Amino acid sequence: MTSKVNMIFRNVHRTESTVALVEDRYAKLKRLNHKINRCNVVLELPHKRRSTGRYYHVRVDITIPRAEIVGHS
């Protein structure tokens, strides 16, 4: 079964380098566990702060048989 990573960009421009980075990280995960059914990645810029720079919110949802793993930063 072949699965791909689904990427959602919110308030962030989609660039080739960002897409390549996410796909590269997904390939590393796929090597660790080949039973991944679904992988959703959400990248967003929640607030535009001028003085503190840009903080991105990243959420990764991975579904494997009988479990769902969610990570965010």
C-alpha positions in Angstrom: 0.0 0.0 0.0 1.4 3.3 -1.0 0.7 6.4 1.1 1.7 10.0 0.6 2.0 12.9 2.9 -0.9 15.5 2.8 0.4 19.0 3.5 -1.8 22.0 4.5 -0.3 25.5 4.6 -2.1 28.2 6.6 -0.8 31.8 6.4 2.4 30.3 5.0 3.5 30.4 1.3 4.0 27.0 -0.2 7.6 26.7 -1.5 9.4 23.9 -3.2 12.1 23.8 -0.4 9.4 23.4 2.3 7.6 20.7 0.4 10.9 18.8 -0.2 11.9 19.1 3.4 8.5 17.6 4.6 8.7 14.8 2.0 12.2 14.0 3.1 11.2 13.7 6.7 8.2 11.6 5.7 10.5 9.2 3.8 12.6 8.8 7.0 9.5 8.0 9.0 8.4 5.5 6.3 11.7 3.7 6.6 11.2 3.3 10.4 7.6 2.0 10.1 6.4 0.8 6.7 2.8 0.4 8.0 2.0 4.1 7.9 -1.5 4.5 6.4 -1.8 8.2 6.4 0.3 11.3 7.3 -1.1 14.8 7.5 1.2 17.8 8.1 -0.2 21.3 8.9 2.2 24.2 8.8 0.8 27.6 10.0 1.8 31.0 11.1 -0.7 31.7 13.8 0.2 35.4 14.7 2.2 38.0 13.0 4.5 39.5 15.6 6.8 42.3 14.6 9.1 42.4 17.6 9.6 38.7 18.3 10.0 37.3 14.8 8.0 34.4 13.3 7.0 31.3 15.2 5.6 28.5 13.1 3.1 25.9 14.4 3.6 22.4 13.0 1.2 19.5 13.5 1.8 16.0 12.3 -0.9 13.3 12.4 0.2 9.8 11.6 -2.2 6.9 11.3 -0.9 3.3 11.6 -3.0 0.2 12.1 -4.8 0.4 15.5 -3.2 3.7 16.5 -3.0 7.4 15.7 0.0 9.5 16.6 -0.2 13.2 16.9 2.8 15.5 17.4 3.0 19.3 17.4 5.4 22.1 18.1 
